Amino acid sequence: MPSLLATVAFNALIAGFLAALEFGGSFSVNLVFSQCVGLSIFALLQLLLRLPLTGVLRGAALAVGVVAGAMAGGMLGRMLTGVGSSPDGSHEAQSLLLGLVFGGIAVGFFWLRQRNTTLEIELQGRELARLEAEKQALAAQLRMLQAQIEPHFLFNSLANVAALIEADPKLAASLLDALIRYLRSSLTRTRADGGTLGDEVALLTSYLDVLKIRMGERLVYAFDIAPELLAAAFPPMLLQPLVENAIRHGLEPKVAGGCVTVTARRQGDSLQIQVADDGLGFGEAPGEGIGVANIRARLSAIYGPAARLELSSEAGTGVTATMSLPAGAAL
């Protein structure tokens, strides 16, 4: 429809141009002729472009379409206006001129449109290939992150189970049960393509339950998240490395232990999530480990510049990790 409307408007411009040159008759006569010729060529070209022709055959077919459309449009114009063939051939010349002008522009227009369509298809193919490569890279990063987290955590937990079997069999059973629940949640979460913030909270709860048994009263944890935010789309394994860092580097080395709190708030178009602890803080260390680097890379790949992760700390006051990402972004 846009091409048809553009064709009609262009035909009217040609009629006005010819009338201004006092060529072929009045504006109304020129308008009828230009519309008949232009629309005839347009219709033929539309039909010819649907044929499975390429290269020279397509070019020849378009040339024939221009000539045939000009001739058919000229005959139709003479029938509608009642203006017959003139002795000096002015009307025939008018039809030929209209056909050549409109036909050349129409062929160029359709060629450019087809070329743009081809380029768009190629670009879409390249974009799909790039997105697939990024998806594979993200999956590899997630597997690497899981491989970094679980051995340390799993071996320590199993060592605690072995130590508790004789000393406190009931507590050992509770720890083993919590560990199984965590591993089940972890495998489900890391193999999922997407998920929600609620899924991530369930995984963190299982993880912290295990650590709570291991650390006892030295660990306190809390979640401060509005219920409606639990359904928000959220990539897997973005929060656990932050919680693991808070406990491993902030709370475990601290004799009295401490508290880790996960909060989530919607601020405008952003979802802001914080993981805060009251542990030892960075101190002399920079606090930028592999886990944090992986999170930044994944945020950049998924959300681009719309997402960010910021860390803040003072020695002895703990660390606050703040993650901001688009609230309604699809994964």
N, C-alpha and C positions, 0 to 999 in steps of 0.2 A: 504493500500500500504506500509507504513513503516514496518508493521509486516511481510509482504511477503518478502520484501527486507532483513530484519533482518534474516528471516528463510533461505533464499538462502545463505547469508554470513555465517551463522552458519553451514550450511551443508558443505560448502567448507572447513571450519576449521576442521570439523570432518574428511573429506576426507584426508586432509593434515596430521592430527594426525595419522590416520590409516596407511597412506603410510609411515610415518616416522617410525612406528613400524613394517613395512614390513608385514602388516596384510592384507590379502584378495587380494593382487595384486598391480598393478601400481596405481599411483595417479589418472589417468584418469578413470580407472575402479571404484576405490573407490568414485570418484566424481559423477559418474553417479548413483551409488548405493545410496550414501548419499542423493543426490538430489531427487531421486525417492522416497526413504523411507520418508525423511523429509517432502517433499511437499505433499505426500499422507496423512501423519498424520496431517499435517497442514490443508489440505482441509477437512478431516473428522471432526477434532475438531471444525473447523469453523461452519460446518453444525450442529453438535451436540449441540454447545453452543446456537444456535438459537431456540432449542426446549424448551418448557416450563417445564423443569425438575429442581428439587431442591433436596438438601440433598444427600441421599444415591443413588438415581436414577441418579443424575447428575454425581456423582463420578464413578458409574458403567459404565455409558455410555461413559465417557471419557477413562476409562480403556479399554473397548472394542474397542474404536476408535483407541487407540494406537496400540493394537495388530493387528487389521484389517488393519490399515494403513501400519504397518511394513510388513505384509504379502503381501499386494497388491503392495507396493513399491518394495519389493524384487523380485516379479514376473516380474514387469515392468523393473527393472534393468537387470535381466537376459535376457529378450527379447531384450533390447536395446544393451547390450554389447555382446550378443552371448555366454556369460559365463554361462554354465549350472550348474546343481547341481554337486558338487564334491563328490567323494566317502567318503572323510573324513568329509563331512558336513561343510567345512570352509565357503563356500558362504552362507549357511543357517545361520551359526553362525554370519557371518558378518551382514546379514540383521537383525538378532535378536538383535545383539549388537547395531546397529544403531537405531533400533526401540526403544529399552529400554532407551538409552542415550537421543536421541532426544525427545522421548515421555515424559520422566520424566521432562525434562527441559521445554518442551512445555506446559505440564499440569500446572507446577508451574508458568510459565509465564502468561498463560491465567487466572489462579486462582488469581494471584496477580493483574492483570489488572482489573478483574471483582470486586475484593475487593476494589481497588482504585476508580473504578467508583461508587460503592455503597457509599463509604465514601465521595466522591465529591458531590453526590446527597444529602447526609445527611447534609454536610456542607453548600451547597447552600440553603437547606431548612432552616437551622438555621440562615444563613445570611439574607434571605428574612424576616424571623420572626423578626430578630433584626432591620432591616431597617424599617419594618412596625411599630415596637414599637417606634423607633426614630421619624418616621413620625407623629405618634399619639402624642408623647410628644411635638414635635414642634408645632403641631396644638393647643395643650392645652396651650403652652406658648404664642402663638400668641393671643389666646382668652383672656388669663389672661392679657397680655400687653394691648390689646384693652380695656379691662374692667378697667385697671388702668388709661388709658389716657382719655377716652371719658367722664366719669362723671364730672371730674373737668372742662374740656374744655366746655362740653355741658352746664352744669349748669351756668357757668359764661357767656357764650354767650347768653343763654336764658334770663338771668337776664339783660344783656345789651339791648336785644331786648325790654323787658318790660319797661325799663327805657327810651328808645328812642321813644316809641310809641307816647307819648304826646309831648315830647320835639322836636323830629325831625322824623316825620313819614316816610319821604323819606329815611333817613339813616337807620331807623329800618327795612324798607322793604329790603334795600340793604344787611343789615346784615343777615336777615332771608334767603334771596336768597342764599347768600354765604354759610351759614350754611347748607342749604339743599344740595347744590352742594358738599360740603365736606362730609356729611354723606353718600350720594349716592356713591361717589368715595371710601370712607372708607369701606363700606360694600362690594363693588365689589372687592376691593384689598385684604381684609383680608380673603375672602372666596376663593380666587384663589390659586391654587397649586403652581404656579410660577408667571412669569411676567417679565417685563423689567425695566430698569432704567427709561425709559420714563414714565412708569406707576407710579413709585414712585414719580417722579417729578410732575406729574399731581396731585397726592394726596397732596403733600406738597404745591403746588400752591393754591389749594382750602383751605387748612388749614391756610396758611399764609394770604390769602385774608380775612378770617374771623377775624384774629387777627389784620390785618391792619385797618379794620373798627373800631375795639374796641380800639386800641392804637393810632390810628391817625398818626400824624407826628412823634410820638415817635418810630415807627417801620419802618425800611427800610430793604428790603430783595432783594437778587439777586441770580441768578443761572449762573454759569460759566461752562458750559458743552458743549463739542464738539457734534455737531448733530449726528455724527456716533456712539457715545457712548450711545445714548438714546435707541438703539435696543439691548444693552447688557443684557443678562439674569441677573435678580436681584430679590432676595427673597422679599416678602412683609414686610412692617413695620420694616425695619431695620434703615431707616433714620429718620422717624418721631420722635421717642423718643429722638434722639439727638437734633433735631430742637426744640422740646418741652422743653427740658432741657435748651437749650440756651436762650430761651425767658423767661421761667418761673423763672429760677434762675439767669440769667445774665442781661436781658434787662428790664423785668417788674419792678424789684426793683430799677432800676436805674432811677433817676428823668428825665434825658434827653433822656432815651431810648437808641437806638443804631441800629446797623445793623447786620444781620445774612446773611452769604454768604455760598452757597453750591457749591463746585467745584468738578469736576471729571476729572481725567487724566489717560491715559494709560501709564504705565511705565514698559517696557519690557513685561513680561507675566502677569503682575498684573494690576488690576484696582484700582486706589487710589481715594478715595472720602473723602473730608474734609467738615466738618460743623464748621464754625468759627463765633464767635461773638465778639463784643468789649464791652461786659458788665462788670459786677463786678468781674468776675473770681471766683475761688474757695475760696480764702481768707483762713479762718481757716478750712473750710469744706473739706473733702476728695474728694467730687465730684463723688463718686462711688455709685449710687443709684440702685434701683431694675431694672430700665429700662436698664441701662448700663450692669448690670449682665446678664439680659436676652439676650441682643444682643451678648455678648461674648459667652454665652452658645449656641445660635443658630448658630453663625459662626463656633464654634467648631464642632457641630453636622453635619453641612452641608459640610464644607470644610476641617475640621480637622486642622492640624497645618499650612496649607497653607494660612489661613486668620487670621487677628488680628485687634484689635481696640486699639488705643492709645489715651490718653487724655493728653493735656499739657495746663498749665495756670500759670499766675502770677496775684496776687491780683490787681484788677483794670484794667487789660489789656484784659480781656475776656478769653474765652476757645476755644481751637481748638481740635476737635475730628477727628482723621485720621483713616479711615477704609481701609484696603488693603485686596483684595481677588483675586483669580485666574480670569483672564480676560475672558477665554473661558470656564469656568467650567459650567457643566450642573447642574440644580437644582435637 
